[in-house]
């Protein structure tokens, strides 16, 4: 089972395209929707929904995959808290800064990070695969790489932009990552 979390633009056709592409490596792809506007509520909702999906599944290697930006932010955290591997594309590591003016309470992201497990990336090391675009026009992925490469494998993509419409070139890597302990 692959659990897919969309990014800020939940209605983007790219989400549907990514889900269809992920079905080539696992026919059981579950799309979990959330508001993107209320971080504390989103975190509670995502934890509850992802935990329920894991409990209902008989997949011994479930995976959570984040769409770009916020999808990556939430996939890394929710996957860690639920004890499953994560794959993230162009994650937004600091939505408390980048989402200002786009959501009601971006400061809630800063509050969430203070309530999260201390040094969670050290405890999550090796359980997340991060795929970054060299052509991301929204985020500085060199900063993202610097923040994450001590903990996770980083794969650079030379063709996609921030939205990461096409992930097919990474499917076999994702499948191998999902299936390893």
Secondary structure, 3 states (H helix, E strand, C coil): CEEEECCCCCCCHHHHHHHHHHCCCCCCEEEECCCCCCHHHHHHHHHHHHHHHHHHCCCCCCEEEECCEHHHHHHHHHHHHHCCEEEEECECCCHHHHCECCECCCHHHHHHHHHCCCCHHHHHCCCEEEEEECCCCCCCHHHHHHHHCCCCEEEEECCCCCCCCCCHHHHHHHHHHHHCC
